[in-house]
Amino acid sequence: MLENFPLSNIIAIVLVLFSISILIYFAWKTLITSNYFQKGIVLYEEKNYEGAEAVFRKVISLNSTNDVVHLLLGDTLIQQGKLEEATQQFQEVIRRAPKKVDAYLRLSNTLIQQKKKEEAIATMQQARDLFIAQRQPQQAEQIQRLLEKIES
């Protein structure tokens, strides 16, 4: 029977089955990641910061490039007083997505809590400059007012 079935057809079938398998794998992984993410949000809202931290770390282990999860993990770490670890999460987001203003603002907040005023000011100035570059003058103005309060 295989004698009448050309090799090109067999190769095509194998490639289609392989492609379908890959799509199923990624769909499954996305579903699992989404479920963990939602669980982490619920735990954070319930102020179960240790539980939220564990879940957000699990999400990162499944998808390390999700900047929102890094930001939420940083927020969770702040709530637990783990400021150095939170700083690392925000810096990781900035390294990967240098135009993500939220990461700069959260980092500057963490630096202020660590009494690193000069670093916090420099980071906040970067956030202000990003808002200007992104044509968001009202947000840039708010940051400028904060900078003036901190510097005085």
HELIX and SHEET records of a PDB file:
HELIX    1   1 LEU A    2  ASN A    4  5                                   3    
HELIX    2   2 LEU A    7  GLU A   45  1                                  39    
HELIX    3   3 TYR A   49  LEU A   62  1                                  14    
HELIX    4   4 ASP A   67  GLN A   79  1                                  13    
HELIX    5   5 LEU A   83  ARG A   96  1                                  14    
HELIX    6   6 VAL A  101  GLN A  113  1                                  13    
HELIX    7   7 LYS A  117  ALA A  133  1                                  17    
HELIX    8   8 PRO A  137  GLU A  151  1                                  15    
END                                                                             
